[in-house]
């Protein structure tokens, strides 16, 4: 398993201060932890994966308030989804977990954006009906 974390302080806390609580997960021989940005790390790795899991890569509180309205997140683009798909094994999975429920909007806004990115990335690959259902 390869983990990628942007914040070196988080890695240090799990490896040292909270190692007992975390079960010394970073000391396992089958775990490799990289301090870096996820998309760039995957792009430059040359590796393929059974699972690419993105969980908690940003906070919805900041997203929902518009705090990042002028800042681009390059994890959430059609090109990024394509790059992640390029690094999956043939039966690999790409999973993006976002705690996304808006009491005011009444629907999962950010999840819908993710879905549209996946559809566009698959269409770029020539998959005309990403849902797999008959028209």
N, CA, C and O atoms as CSV, one atom per row, in Angstrom:
chain,resi,resn,atom,element,x,y,z
A,1,UNK,N,N,0.840,-1.157,0.000
A,1,UNK,CA,C,0.000,0.000,0.000
A,1,UNK,C,C,0.894,1.232,0.000
A,1,UNK,O,O,1.876,1.305,0.739
A,2,UNK,N,N,0.543,2.182,-0.828
A,2,UNK,CA,C,1.249,3.453,-0.887
A,2,UNK,C,C,0.273,4.547,-0.487
A,2,UNK,O,O,-0.800,4.679,-1.075
A,3,UNK,N,N,0.647,5.322,0.503
A,3,UNK,CA,C,-0.160,6.455,0.923
A,3,UNK,C,C,0.519,7.743,0.513
A,3,UNK,O,O,1.746,7.834,0.502
A,4,UNK,N,N,-0.286,8.742,0.175
A,4,UNK,CA,C,0.243,10.047,-0.186
A,4,UNK,C,C,-0.469,11.084,0.675
A,4,UNK,O,O,-1.698,11.147,0.701
A,5,UNK,N,N,0.303,11.883,1.367
A,5,UNK,CA,C,-0.245,12.933,2.238
A,5,UNK,C,C,0.500,14.222,1.971
A,5,UNK,O,O,1.730,14.250,1.972
A,6,UNK,N,N,-0.242,15.283,1.743
A,6,UNK,CA,C,0.345,16.579,1.434
A,6,UNK,C,C,1.051,17.210,2.631
A,6,UNK,O,O,2.072,17.878,2.468
A,7,UNK,N,N,0.522,17.007,3.812
A,7,UNK,CA,C,1.027,17.676,5.007
A,7,UNK,C,C,2.046,16.810,5.743
A,7,UNK,O,O,1.686,15.771,6.297
A,8,UNK,N,N,3.314,17.227,5.755
A,8,UNK,CA,C,4.330,16.429,6.448
A,8,UNK,C,C,4.076,16.335,7.954
A,8,UNK,O,O,4.499,15.369,8.590
A,9,UNK,N,N,3.400,17.313,8.525
A,9,UNK,CA,C,3.090,17.259,9.956
A,9,UNK,C,C,2.117,16.129,10.265
A,9,UNK,O,O,2.237,15.471,11.298
A,10,UNK,N,N,1.162,15.904,9.381
A,10,UNK,CA,C,0.218,14.800,9.562
A,10,UNK,C,C,0.949,13.467,9.525
A,10,UNK,O,O,0.703,12.595,10.358
A,11,UNK,N,N,1.842,13.311,8.565
A,11,UNK,CA,C,2.628,12.069,8.469
A,11,UNK,C,C,3.444,11.871,9.737
A,11,UNK,O,O,3.489,10.770,10.285
A,12,UNK,N,N,4.084,12.930,10.201
A,12,UNK,CA,C,4.906,12.834,11.408
A,12,UNK,C,C,4.064,12.455,12.627
A,12,UNK,O,O,4.486,11.631,13.439
A,13,UNK,N,N,2.890,13.044,12.757
A,13,UNK,CA,C,2.027,12.732,13.902
A,13,UNK,C,C,1.615,11.261,13.913
A,13,UNK,O,O,1.612,10.620,14.964
A,14,UNK,N,N,1.269,10.733,12.744
A,14,UNK,CA,C,0.852,9.323,12.671
A,14,UNK,C,C,2.053,8.405,12.896
A,14,UNK,O,O,1.915,7.339,13.496
A,15,UNK,N,N,3.215,8.807,12.422
A,15,UNK,CA,C,4.410,7.963,12.544
A,15,UNK,C,C,5.019,8.008,13.945
A,15,UNK,O,O,5.642,7.038,14.376
A,16,UNK,N,N,4.846,9.128,14.664
A,16,UNK,CA,C,5.519,9.266,15.960
A,16,UNK,C,C,4.520,9.426,17.107
A,16,UNK,O,O,4.266,8.486,17.860
A,17,UNK,N,N,3.974,10.601,17.224
A,17,UNK,CA,C,3.125,10.942,18.376
A,17,UNK,C,C,1.945,9.986,18.557
A,17,UNK,O,O,1.641,9.579,19.678
A,18,UNK,N,N,1.286,9.631,17.467
A,18,UNK,CA,C,0.095,8.774,17.545
A,18,UNK,C,C,0.336,7.387,16.949
A,18,UNK,O,O,-0.602,6.719,16.514
A,19,UNK,N,N,1.588,6.966,16.933
A,19,UNK,CA,C,1.932,5.667,16.336
A,19,UNK,C,C,1.235,4.512,17.040
A,19,UNK,O,O,0.740,3.599,16.380
A,20,UNK,N,N,1.188,4.535,18.369
A,20,UNK,CA,C,0.513,3.454,19.106
A,20,UNK,C,C,-0.966,3.401,18.741
A,20,UNK,O,O,-1.510,2.330,18.472
A,21,UNK,N,N,-1.608,4.560,18.735
A,21,UNK,CA,C,-3.029,4.633,18.407
A,21,UNK,C,C,-3.294,4.128,16.981
A,21,UNK,O,O,-4.283,3.440,16.728
A,22,UNK,N,N,-2.396,4.481,16.060
A,22,UNK,CA,C,-2.555,4.105,14.654
A,22,UNK,C,C,-2.042,2.692,14.371
A,22,UNK,O,O,-2.061,2.249,13.223
A,23,UNK,N,N,-1.592,1.993,15.385
A,23,UNK,CA,C,-1.110,0.634,15.185
A,23,UNK,C,C,0.212,0.572,14.436
A,23,UNK,O,O,0.516,-0.434,13.795
A,24,UNK,N,N,0.995,1.633,14.512
A,24,UNK,CA,C,2.298,1.695,13.838
A,24,UNK,C,C,2.173,1.335,12.357
A,24,UNK,O,O,3.011,0.627,11.800
A,25,UNK,N,N,1.116,1.833,11.743
A,25,UNK,CA,C,0.837,1.468,10.348
A,25,UNK,C,C,1.958,1.860,9.401
A,25,UNK,O,O,2.207,1.160,8.419
A,26,UNK,N,N,2.642,2.974,9.678
A,26,UNK,CA,C,3.716,3.405,8.776
A,26,UNK,C,C,4.983,2.582,8.953
A,26,UNK,O,O,5.913,2.715,8.157
A,27,UNK,N,N,5.044,1.745,9.966
A,27,UNK,CA,C,6.204,0.888,10.177
A,27,UNK,C,C,6.058,-0.479,9.509
A,27,UNK,O,O,6.994,-1.278,9.501
A,28,UNK,N,N,4.886,-0.737,8.956
A,28,UNK,CA,C,4.676,-2.031,8.290
A,28,UNK,C,C,5.504,-2.113,7.020
A,28,UNK,O,O,5.652,-1.115,6.313
A,29,UNK,N,N,6.046,-3.285,6.719
A,29,UNK,CA,C,6.873,-3.420,5.510
A,29,UNK,C,C,6.067,-3.292,4.215
A,29,UNK,O,O,6.634,-3.003,3.161
A,30,UNK,N,N,4.761,-3.503,4.286
A,30,UNK,CA,C,3.932,-3.416,3.080
A,30,UNK,C,C,3.268,-2.047,2.919
A,30,UNK,O,O,2.378,-1.885,2.085
A,31,UNK,N,N,3.699,-1.059,3.716
A,31,UNK,CA,C,3.154,0.296,3.642
A,31,UNK,C,C,4.278,1.272,3.326
A,31,UNK,O,O,5.325,1.277,3.974
A,32,UNK,N,N,4.037,2.083,2.330
A,32,UNK,CA,C,4.971,3.140,1.957
A,32,UNK,C,C,4.222,4.459,2.039
A,32,UNK,O,O,3.145,4.603,1.461
A,33,UNK,N,N,4.784,5.416,2.750
A,33,UNK,CA,C,4.132,6.724,2.912
A,33,UNK,C,C,4.958,7.781,2.220
A,33,UNK,O,O,6.160,7.902,2.457
A,34,UNK,N,N,4.305,8.550,1.357
A,34,UNK,CA,C,4.969,9.607,0.596
A,34,UNK,C,C,4.363,10.946,0.996
A,34,UNK,O,O,3.141,11.089,1.045
A,35,UNK,N,N,5.200,11.911,1.277
A,35,UNK,CA,C,4.732,13.276,1.494
A,35,UNK,C,C,4.751,13.950,0.129
A,35,UNK,O,O,5.809,14.136,-0.472
A,36,UNK,N,N,3.575,14.308,-0.345
A,36,UNK,CA,C,3.490,14.932,-1.662
A,36,UNK,C,C,2.054,15.211,-2.042
A,36,UNK,O,O,1.128,14.933,-1.279
A,37,UNK,N,N,1.881,15.754,-3.213
A,37,UNK,CA,C,0.555,16.043,-3.756
A,37,UNK,C,C,0.098,14.824,-4.550
A,37,UNK,O,O,0.860,14.274,-5.345
A,38,UNK,N,N,-1.135,14.407,-4.336
A,38,UNK,CA,C,-1.630,13.140,-4.868
A,38,UNK,C,C,-1.535,12.971,-6.368
A,38,UNK,O,O,-0.995,11.971,-6.843
A,39,UNK,N,N,-2.047,13.926,-7.122
A,39,UNK,CA,C,-2.068,13.777,-8.579
A,39,UNK,C,C,-0.652,13.736,-9.141
A,39,UNK,O,O,-0.348,12.895,-9.987
A,40,UNK,N,N,0.203,14.621,-8.686
A,40,UNK,CA,C,1.580,14.653,-9.170
A,40,UNK,C,C,2.310,13.365,-8.810
A,40,UNK,O,O,3.059,12.826,-9.624
A,41,UNK,N,N,2.097,12.875,-7.606
A,41,UNK,CA,C,2.758,11.645,-7.167
A,41,UNK,C,C,2.340,10.469,-8.042
A,41,UNK,O,O,3.182,9.678,-8.466
A,42,UNK,N,N,1.050,10.354,-8.310
A,42,UNK,CA,C,0.565,9.264,-9.164
A,42,UNK,C,C,1.129,9.418,-10.572
A,42,UNK,O,O,1.608,8.449,-11.162
A,43,UNK,N,N,1.071,10.635,-11.112
A,43,UNK,CA,C,1.541,10.889,-12.478
A,43,UNK,C,C,3.001,10.476,-12.651
A,43,UNK,O,O,3.367,9.895,-13.673
A,44,UNK,N,N,3.830,10.774,-11.660
A,44,UNK,CA,C,5.258,10.501,-11.782
A,44,UNK,C,C,5.673,9.110,-11.296
A,44,UNK,O,O,6.837,8.731,-11.426
A,45,UNK,N,N,4.735,8.356,-10.743
A,45,UNK,CA,C,5.090,7.055,-10.173
A,45,UNK,C,C,5.334,5.990,-11.235
A,45,UNK,O,O,6.201,5.132,-11.065
A,46,UNK,N,N,4.586,6.037,-12.317
A,46,UNK,CA,C,4.692,4.972,-13.311
A,46,UNK,C,C,4.032,3.680,-12.857
A,46,UNK,O,O,4.003,2.702,-13.604
A,47,UNK,N,N,3.502,3.666,-11.642
A,47,UNK,CA,C,2.878,2.462,-11.094
A,47,UNK,C,C,1.399,2.386,-11.491
A,47,UNK,O,O,0.782,3.377,-11.881
A,48,UNK,N,N,0.864,1.178,-11.377
A,48,UNK,CA,C,-0.583,0.998,-11.495
A,48,UNK,C,C,-1.080,0.430,-10.177
A,48,UNK,O,O,-0.339,-0.221,-9.440
A,49,UNK,N,N,-2.350,0.689,-9.897
A,49,UNK,CA,C,-2.901,0.365,-8.592
A,49,UNK,C,C,-4.220,-0.381,-8.715
A,49,UNK,O,O,-4.957,-0.221,-9.688
A,50,UNK,N,N,-4.498,-1.196,-7.711
A,50,UNK,CA,C,-5.805,-1.856,-7.618
A,50,UNK,C,C,-6.871,-0.867,-7.160
A,50,UNK,O,O,-8.041,-0.980,-7.526
A,51,UNK,N,N,-6.451,0.095,-6.358
A,51,UNK,CA,C,-7.379,1.088,-5.811
A,51,UNK,C,C,-6.662,2.417,-5.642
A,51,UNK,O,O,-5.574,2.487,-5.069
A,52,UNK,N,N,-7.286,3.461,-6.147
A,52,UNK,CA,C,-6.862,4.821,-5.826
A,52,UNK,C,C,-8.024,5.418,-5.038
A,52,UNK,O,O,-9.124,5.605,-5.558
A,53,UNK,N,N,-7.749,5.709,-3.776
A,53,UNK,CA,C,-8.770,6.219,-2.850
A,53,UNK,C,C,-8.411,7.634,-2.444
A,53,UNK,O,O,-7.321,7.882,-1.930
A,54,UNK,N,N,-9.323,8.558,-2.674
A,54,UNK,CA,C,-9.132,9.939,-2.232
A,54,UNK,C,C,-10.213,10.230,-1.198
A,54,UNK,O,O,-11.402,10.249,-1.516
A,55,UNK,N,N,-9.791,10.455,0.028
A,55,UNK,CA,C,-10.731,10.732,1.112
A,55,UNK,C,C,-10.262,11.954,1.876
A,55,UNK,O,O,-9.104,12.027,2.288
A,56,UNK,N,N,-11.144,12.901,2.065
A,56,UNK,CA,C,-10.819,14.064,2.881
A,56,UNK,C,C,-9.702,14.913,2.332
A,56,UNK,O,O,-8.907,15.457,3.098
A,57,UNK,N,N,-9.622,15.041,1.009
A,57,UNK,CA,C,-8.531,15.827,0.430
A,57,UNK,C,C,-8.784,17.329,0.513
A,57,UNK,O,O,-7.878,18.123,0.260
A,58,UNK,N,N,-9.977,17.714,0.857
A,58,UNK,CA,C,-10.284,19.118,1.100
A,58,UNK,C,C,-11.466,19.192,2.055
A,58,UNK,O,O,-12.111,18.182,2.336
A,59,UNK,N,N,-11.740,20.366,2.540
A,59,UNK,CA,C,-12.853,20.505,3.473
A,59,UNK,C,C,-14.042,21.121,2.763
A,59,UNK,O,O,-13.910,22.126,2.063
A,60,UNK,N,N,-15.192,20.521,2.945
A,60,UNK,CA,C,-16.393,21.057,2.315
A,60,UNK,C,C,-16.815,22.374,2.947
A,60,UNK,O,O,-17.474,23.185,2.296
A,61,UNK,N,N,-16.452,22.599,4.185
A,61,UNK,CA,C,-16.800,23.874,4.811
A,61,UNK,C,C,-16.197,25.018,4.004
A,61,UNK,O,O,-16.864,26.013,3.722
A,62,UNK,N,N,-14.932,24.862,3.638
A,62,UNK,CA,C,-14.281,25.913,2.849
A,62,UNK,C,C,-14.841,25.954,1.431
A,62,UNK,O,O,-15.063,27.035,0.885
A,63,UNK,N,N,-15.072,24.789,0.832
A,63,UNK,CA,C,-15.626,24.758,-0.520
A,63,UNK,C,C,-17.003,25.401,-0.578
A,63,UNK,O,O,-17.287,26.188,-1.480
A,64,UNK,N,N,-17.845,25.073,0.367
A,64,UNK,CA,C,-19.226,25.531,0.353
A,64,UNK,C,C,-19.357,27.025,0.600
A,64,UNK,O,O,-20.321,27.644,0.148
A,65,UNK,N,N,-18.407,27.610,1.307
A,65,UNK,CA,C,-18.478,29.042,1.580
A,65,UNK,C,C,-17.900,29.858,0.440
A,65,UNK,O,O,-18.004,31.085,0.430
A,66,UNK,N,N,-17.291,29.178,-0.520
A,66,UNK,CA,C,-16.661,29.895,-1.624
A,66,UNK,C,C,-15.249,30.342,-1.294
A,66,UNK,O,O,-14.678,31.163,-2.012
A,67,UNK,N,N,-14.680,29.819,-0.227
A,67,UNK,CA,C,-13.341,30.236,0.194
A,67,UNK,C,C,-12.298,29.978,-0.884
A,67,UNK,O,O,-11.306,30.701,-0.972
A,68,UNK,N,N,-12.513,28.958,-1.701
A,68,UNK,CA,C,-11.543,28.631,-2.742
A,68,UNK,C,C,-12.016,29.047,-4.129
A,68,UNK,O,O,-11.565,28.495,-5.132
A,69,UNK,N,N,-12.910,30.007,-4.188
A,69,UNK,CA,C,-13.508,30.355,-5.469
A,69,UNK,C,C,-12.456,30.778,-6.506
A,69,UNK,O,O,-12.655,30.561,-7.702
A,70,UNK,N,N,-11.369,31.365,-6.075
A,70,UNK,CA,C,-10.318,31.772,-7.000
A,70,UNK,C,C,-9.137,30.815,-7.022
A,70,UNK,O,O,-8.169,31.045,-7.747
A,71,UNK,N,N,-9.200,29.757,-6.246
A,71,UNK,CA,C,-8.116,28.770,-6.200
A,71,UNK,C,C,-8.572,27.510,-6.919
A,71,UNK,O,O,-9.669,27.009,-6.676
A,72,UNK,N,N,-7.734,27.007,-7.794
A,72,UNK,CA,C,-8.074,25.803,-8.549
A,72,UNK,C,C,-7.571,24.574,-7.811
A,72,UNK,O,O,-6.454,24.568,-7.293
A,73,UNK,N,N,-8.386,23.543,-7.762
A,73,UNK,CA,C,-7.967,22.270,-7.206
A,73,UNK,C,C,-7.781,21.324,-8.378
A,73,UNK,O,O,-8.753,20.928,-9.021
A,74,UNK,N,N,-6.544,20.963,-8.657
A,74,UNK,CA,C,-6.247,20.155,-9.830
A,74,UNK,C,C,-6.501,18.667,-9.623
A,74,UNK,O,O,-6.188,17.860,-10.498
A,75,UNK,N,N,-7.065,18.294,-8.476
A,75,UNK,CA,C,-7.505,16.919,-8.284
A,75,UNK,C,C,-8.866,16.697,-8.920
A,75,UNK,O,O,-9.230,15.567,-9.245
A,76,UNK,N,N,-9.613,17.774,-9.095
A,76,UNK,CA,C,-10.997,17.669,-9.575
A,76,UNK,C,C,-11.148,18.290,-10.960
A,76,UNK,O,O,-11.815,19.309,-11.137
A,77,UNK,N,N,-10.512,17.647,-11.933
A,77,UNK,CA,C,-10.660,18.043,-13.326
A,77,UNK,C,C,-10.826,16.771,-14.153
A,77,UNK,O,O,-10.520,15.670,-13.695
A,78,UNK,N,N,-11.314,16.943,-15.368
A,78,UNK,CA,C,-11.454,15.790,-16.270
A,78,UNK,C,C,-10.077,15.188,-16.551
A,78,UNK,O,O,-9.930,13.967,-16.606
A,79,UNK,N,N,-9.071,16.044,-16.728
A,79,UNK,CA,C,-7.713,15.542,-16.969
A,79,UNK,C,C,-7.197,14.731,-15.786
A,79,UNK,O,O,-6.564,13.692,-15.971
A,80,UNK,N,N,-7.468,15.206,-14.565
A,80,UNK,CA,C,-7.016,14.483,-13.370
A,80,UNK,C,C,-7.678,13.117,-13.287
A,80,UNK,O,O,-7.011,12.116,-13.024
A,81,UNK,N,N,-8.980,13.073,-13.507
A,81,UNK,CA,C,-9.683,11.777,-13.478
A,81,UNK,C,C,-9.064,10.843,-14.513
A,81,UNK,O,O,-8.863,9.659,-14.241
A,82,UNK,N,N,-8.762,11.372,-15.697
A,82,UNK,CA,C,-8.115,10.565,-16.731
A,82,UNK,C,C,-6.763,10.041,-16.287
A,82,UNK,O,O,-6.429,8.884,-16.545
A,83,UNK,N,N,-5.981,10.880,-15.621
A,83,UNK,CA,C,-4.670,10.438,-15.128
A,83,UNK,C,C,-4.814,9.340,-14.083
A,83,UNK,O,O,-4.066,8.362,-14.095
A,84,UNK,N,N,-5.770,9.501,-13.186
A,84,UNK,CA,C,-5.989,8.455,-12.177
A,84,UNK,C,C,-6.428,7.157,-12.853
A,84,UNK,O,O,-5.956,6.081,-12.485
A,85,UNK,N,N,-7.321,7.245,-13.829
A,85,UNK,CA,C,-7.762,6.044,-14.543
A,85,UNK,C,C,-6.586,5.378,-15.266
A,85,UNK,O,O,-6.513,4.151,-15.336
A,86,UNK,N,N,-5.672,6.185,-15.799
A,86,UNK,CA,C,-4.486,5.647,-16.485
A,86,UNK,C,C,-3.593,4.835,-15.557
A,86,UNK,O,O,-2.822,3.995,-16.023
A,87,UNK,N,N,-3.684,5.072,-14.254
A,87,UNK,CA,C,-2.818,4.384,-13.300
A,87,UNK,C,C,-3.529,3.286,-12.529
A,87,UNK,O,O,-3.064,2.851,-11.475
A,88,UNK,N,N,-4.651,2.846,-13.059
A,88,UNK,CA,C,-5.361,1.721,-12.449
A,88,UNK,C,C,-5.038,0.438,-13.190
A,88,UNK,O,O,-4.841,0.439,-14.405
A,89,UNK,N,N,-4.987,-0.661,-12.442
A,89,UNK,CA,C,-4.916,-1.977,-13.068
A,89,UNK,C,C,-6.215,-2.209,-13.837
A,89,UNK,O,O,-7.193,-1.497,-13.609
A,90,UNK,N,N,-6.247,-3.185,-14.738
A,90,UNK,CA,C,-7.458,-3.388,-15.557
A,90,UNK,C,C,-8.760,-3.492,-14.762
A,90,UNK,O,O,-9.799,-3.036,-15.239
A,91,UNK,N,N,-8.732,-4.068,-13.582
A,91,UNK,CA,C,-9.952,-4.161,-12.776
A,91,UNK,C,C,-9.888,-3.229,-11.566
A,91,UNK,O,O,-10.603,-3.422,-10.583
A,92,UNK,N,N,-9.019,-2.214,-11.651
A,92,UNK,CA,C,-8.826,-1.288,-10.541
A,92,UNK,C,C,-10.014,-0.353,-10.352
A,92,UNK,O,O,-10.850,-0.177,-11.239
A,93,UNK,N,N,-10.055,0.237,-9.169
A,93,UNK,CA,C,-11.137,1.148,-8.801
A,93,UNK,C,C,-10.581,2.509,-8.426
A,93,UNK,O,O,-9.537,2.620,-7.784
A,94,UNK,N,N,-11.301,3.541,-8.841
A,94,UNK,CA,C,-11.011,4.908,-8.417
A,94,UNK,C,C,-12.169,5.347,-7.540
A,94,UNK,O,O,-13.321,5.349,-7.976
A,95,UNK,N,N,-11.867,5.714,-6.314
A,95,UNK,CA,C,-12.899,6.080,-5.353
A,95,UNK,C,C,-12.587,7.448,-4.758
A,95,UNK,O,O,-11.486,7.693,-4.265
A,96,UNK,N,N,-13.575,8.332,-4.815
A,96,UNK,CA,C,-13.441,9.656,-4.213
A,96,UNK,C,C,-14.551,9.785,-3.187
A,96,UNK,O,O,-15.733,9.765,-3.532
A,97,UNK,N,N,-14.175,9.917,-1.942
A,97,UNK,CA,C,-15.163,10.034,-0.864
A,97,UNK,C,C,-15.255,11.487,-0.418
A,97,UNK,O,O,-14.270,12.088,0.011
A,98,UNK,N,N,-16.449,12.032,-0.527
A,98,UNK,CA,C,-16.703,13.416,-0.131
A,98,UNK,C,C,-17.936,13.423,0.763
A,98,UNK,O,O,-18.999,12.947,0.364
A,99,UNK,N,N,-17.796,13.959,1.963
A,99,UNK,CA,C,-18.951,14.094,2.857
A,99,UNK,C,C,-19.780,15.245,2.313
A,99,UNK,O,O,-19.495,16.409,2.595
A,100,UNK,N,N,-20.788,14.928,1.548
A,100,UNK,CA,C,-21.440,15.939,0.731
A,100,UNK,C,C,-22.954,15.920,0.882
A,100,UNK,O,O,-23.658,15.287,0.095
A,101,UNK,N,N,-23.436,16.602,1.871
A,101,UNK,CA,C,-24.881,16.775,1.966
A,101,UNK,C,C,-25.153,18.211,2.359
A,101,UNK,O,O,-24.598,18.720,3.334
A,102,UNK,N,N,-25.998,18.847,1.604
A,102,UNK,CA,C,-26.320,20.240,1.877
A,102,UNK,C,C,-27.770,20.347,2.304
A,102,UNK,O,O,-28.680,20.010,1.546
A,103,UNK,N,N,-27.980,20.820,3.523
A,103,UNK,CA,C,-29.348,21.021,4.007
A,103,UNK,C,C,-30.073,22.074,3.169
A,103,UNK,O,O,-31.280,21.969,2.951
A,104,UNK,N,N,-29.353,23.073,2.706
A,104,UNK,CA,C,-29.994,24.145,1.946
A,104,UNK,C,C,-30.213,23.762,0.487
A,104,UNK,O,O,-31.262,24.063,-0.081
A,105,UNK,N,N,-29.243,23.110,-0.115
A,105,UNK,CA,C,-29.390,22.738,-1.527
A,105,UNK,C,C,-30.308,21.537,-1.697
A,105,UNK,O,O,-31.018,21.442,-2.698
A,106,UNK,N,N,-30.306,20.624,-0.739
A,106,UNK,CA,C,-31.171,19.451,-0.817
A,106,UNK,C,C,-30.642,18.324,-1.670
A,106,UNK,O,O,-31.325,17.317,-1.853
A,107,UNK,N,N,-29.437,18.469,-2.197
A,107,UNK,CA,C,-28.827,17.401,-2.980
A,107,UNK,C,C,-27.309,17.508,-2.842
A,107,UNK,O,O,-26.790,18.550,-2.443
A,108,UNK,N,N,-26.612,16.443,-3.169
A,108,UNK,CA,C,-25.147,16.442,-3.012
A,108,UNK,C,C,-24.450,17.169,-4.168
A,108,UNK,O,O,-24.131,16.551,-5.183
A,109,UNK,N,N,-24.216,18.456,-4.019
A,109,UNK,CA,C,-23.654,19.272,-5.100
A,109,UNK,C,C,-22.283,18.814,-5.550
A,109,UNK,O,O,-22.039,18.702,-6.752
A,110,UNK,N,N,-21.384,18.545,-4.622
A,110,UNK,CA,C,-20.016,18.192,-4.993
A,110,UNK,C,C,-19.945,16.792,-5.594
A,110,UNK,O,O,-19.132,16.532,-6.482
A,111,UNK,N,N,-20.784,15.906,-5.118
A,111,UNK,CA,C,-20.839,14.559,-5.688
A,111,UNK,C,C,-21.307,14.611,-7.138
A,111,UNK,O,O,-20.810,13.867,-7.983
A,112,UNK,N,N,-22.248,15.477,-7.419
A,112,UNK,CA,C,-22.736,15.616,-8.799
A,112,UNK,C,C,-21.613,16.130,-9.707
A,112,UNK,O,O,-21.503,15.714,-10.860
A,113,UNK,N,N,-20.794,17.023,-9.187
A,113,UNK,CA,C,-19.658,17.513,-9.964
A,113,UNK,C,C,-18.692,16.365,-10.250
A,113,UNK,O,O,-18.215,16.217,-11.374
A,114,UNK,N,N,-18.407,15.555,-9.232
A,114,UNK,CA,C,-17.509,14.412,-9.427
A,114,UNK,C,C,-18.057,13.468,-10.495
A,114,UNK,O,O,-17.316,12.989,-11.354
A,115,UNK,N,N,-19.338,13.210,-10.432
A,115,UNK,CA,C,-19.970,12.330,-11.413
A,115,UNK,C,C,-19.817,12.888,-12.825
A,115,UNK,O,O,-19.518,12.146,-13.761
A,116,UNK,N,N,-20.023,14.187,-12.977
A,116,UNK,CA,C,-19.896,14.783,-14.309
A,116,UNK,C,C,-18.459,14.700,-14.817
A,116,UNK,O,O,-18.236,14.528,-16.015
A,117,UNK,N,N,-17.481,14.820,-13.914
A,117,UNK,CA,C,-16.080,14.686,-14.315
A,117,UNK,C,C,-15.780,13.263,-14.785
A,117,UNK,O,O,-15.105,13.065,-15.796
A,118,UNK,N,N,-16.286,12.275,-14.043
A,118,UNK,CA,C,-16.090,10.871,-14.432
A,118,UNK,C,C,-16.711,10.605,-15.801
A,118,UNK,O,O,-16.092,9.969,-16.653
A,119,UNK,N,N,-17.926,11.090,-16.009
A,119,UNK,CA,C,-18.606,10.871,-17.292
A,119,UNK,C,C,-17.795,11.494,-18.424
A,119,UNK,O,O,-17.582,10.855,-19.454
A,120,UNK,N,N,-17.340,12.732,-18.244
A,120,UNK,CA,C,-16.559,13.397,-19.284
A,120,UNK,C,C,-15.246,12.654,-19.551
A,120,UNK,O,O,-14.843,12.511,-20.706
A,121,UNK,N,N,-14.579,12.182,-18.494
A,121,UNK,CA,C,-13.325,11.444,-18.682
A,121,UNK,C,C,-13.563,10.147,-19.443
A,121,UNK,O,O,-12.764,9.780,-20.305
A,122,UNK,N,N,-14.646,9.454,-19.137
A,122,UNK,CA,C,-14.960,8.211,-19.850
A,122,UNK,C,C,-15.349,8.489,-21.292
A,122,UNK,O,O,-14.977,7.735,-22.191
A,123,UNK,N,N,-16.091,9.558,-21.521
A,123,UNK,CA,C,-16.465,9.919,-22.895
A,123,UNK,C,C,-15.227,10.258,-23.718
A,123,UNK,O,O,-15.164,9.920,-24.900
A,124,UNK,N,N,-14.246,10.919,-23.117
A,124,UNK,CA,C,-12.984,11.205,-23.812
A,124,UNK,C,C,-12.293,9.927,-24.242
A,124,UNK,O,O,-11.543,9.916,-25.219
A,125,UNK,N,N,-12.546,8.844,-23.510
A,125,UNK,CA,C,-11.940,7.548,-23.827
A,125,UNK,C,C,-12.779,6.748,-24.819
A,125,UNK,O,O,-12.482,5.588,-25.105
A,126,UNK,N,N,-13.824,7.377,-25.337
A,126,UNK,CA,C,-14.648,6.715,-26.345
A,126,UNK,C,C,-15.777,5.883,-25.777
A,126,UNK,O,O,-16.420,5.141,-26.520
A,127,UNK,N,N,-16.035,5.981,-24.499
A,127,UNK,CA,C,-17.146,5.260,-23.891
A,127,UNK,C,C,-18.378,6.152,-24.015
A,127,UNK,O,O,-18.528,7.130,-23.284
A,128,UNK,N,N,-19.249,5.800,-24.945
A,128,UNK,CA,C,-20.381,6.660,-25.260
A,128,UNK,C,C,-21.490,6.596,-24.234
A,128,UNK,O,O,-22.257,7.546,-24.077
A,129,UNK,N,N,-21.577,5.472,-23.532
A,129,UNK,CA,C,-22.647,5.303,-22.543
A,129,UNK,C,C,-22.021,4.829,-21.231
A,129,UNK,O,O,-22.067,3.640,-20.918
A,130,UNK,N,N,-21.432,5.756,-20.457
A,130,UNK,CA,C,-20.720,5.365,-19.236
A,130,UNK,C,C,-21.572,4.620,-18.220
A,130,UNK,O,O,-21.031,3.874,-17.405
A,131,UNK,N,N,-22.877,4.800,-18.246
A,131,UNK,CA,C,-23.721,4.116,-17.265
A,131,UNK,C,C,-23.800,2.626,-17.529
A,131,UNK,O,O,-24.107,1.849,-16.625
A,132,UNK,N,N,-23.526,2.220,-18.758
A,132,UNK,CA,C,-23.563,0.803,-19.104
A,132,UNK,C,C,-24.961,0.268,-19.353
A,132,UNK,O,O,-25.133,-0.923,-19.611
A,133,UNK,N,N,-25.963,1.138,-19.277
A,133,UNK,CA,C,-27.324,0.701,-19.531
A,133,UNK,C,C,-27.693,0.980,-20.972
A,133,UNK,O,O,-27.093,1.841,-21.616
A,134,UNK,N,N,-28.662,0.267,-21.475
A,134,UNK,CA,C,-29.125,0.468,-22.848
A,134,UNK,C,C,-29.939,1.746,-22.941
A,134,UNK,O,O,-30.715,2.055,-22.037
A,135,UNK,N,N,-29.769,2.497,-24.030
A,135,UNK,CA,C,-30.561,3.735,-24.187
A,135,UNK,C,C,-32.023,3.455,-24.362
A,135,UNK,O,O,-32.817,4.385,-24.505
